[in-house]
Amino acid sequence: QVQLAESGGGLVQAGTSLRLSCAASGSIFSINDMSWYRQVPQKARELVAGITSGGRTNYADSVKGRFTISRDNAKNTVYLQMNSLKPDDTAVYYCNADIWSRDTRRMYWGQGTQVTVSS
């Protein structure tokens, strides 16, 4: 069984930083793309940033230049460094990973971590 566990959310003031982590555990053969999404009430979940197994990254326009996604393949962990946070960044942040486990490949989601940015 594969699980994703996020950490690092919290309540911060605008202009400050947070670092989110998401560790995959269980019967993992390999991990392909890893991503961070976020969701606010009554809105669809949106992609924040993604990273391939080779390290290629992509970002939502709203976070370019402020957020950095990275991963440690040895630890099966993806990170999201969030700088210059704005109130509009307030959301529940979810990690997502495309994982081969034994003979099955599927997408997994974390449970979500709340990020609240006060003005």
C-alpha positions, -999 to 999 in steps of 0.1 A, spaced: 0 0 0 13 34 -10 7 66 10 16 102 6 21 123 38 23 161 36 37 184 62 47 220 66 15 240 63 4 267 88 -6 303 94 18 329 82 19 366 74 20 379 38 55 383 25 69 354 45 78 318 35 68 282 40 82 249 29 59 220 23 71 184 22 54 153 9 69 119 15 58 87 -3 60 54 15 50 18 10 56 -7 -18 71 17 -43 89 5 -74 94 40 -90 79 74 -90 73 94 -122 59 129 -120 52 146 -87 31 177 -83 15 201 -59 -21 212 -62 -42 236 -42 -79 241 -36 -101 267 -20 -137 261 -10 -162 260 -40 -134 261 -65 -117 234 -86 -84 220 -75 -56 237 -95 -21 227 -104 5 248 -86 38 231 -97 50 198 -111 83 181 -115 93 151 -136 116 122 -124 144 139 -143 139 173 -126 120 192 -153 96 217 -136 65 236 -145 45 263 -126 12 280 -126 16 316 -138 4 329 -104 34 314 -85 62 317 -110 92 334 -95 79 329 -59 75 291 -55 101 264 -62 93 227 -65 121 201 -59 124 164 -51 147 140 -34 144 107 -53 164 88 -27 138 98 -1 107 96 -23 99 132 -13 88 163 -31 91 198 -17 74 231 -24 93 262 -12 69 291 -11 83 326 -8 67 361 -8 34 345 2 2 364 -6 -33 361 9 -44 346 -24 -21 317 -18 -44 306 11 -57 271 3 -54 234 11 -23 221 -6 -22 185 -19 6 165 -33 1 141 -61 24 114 -75 24 90 -104 37 58 -88 46 23 -99 38 -1 -71 45 -38 -78 26 -43 -111 2 -13 -108 7 23 -119 -17 49 -106 -19 84 -92 -19 90 -55 -30 120 -34 -20 132 0 -45 142 26 -38 179 22 -22 206 44 -37 239 51 -18 271 42 -33 304 55 -17 337 46 -28 367 66 -26 403 52 
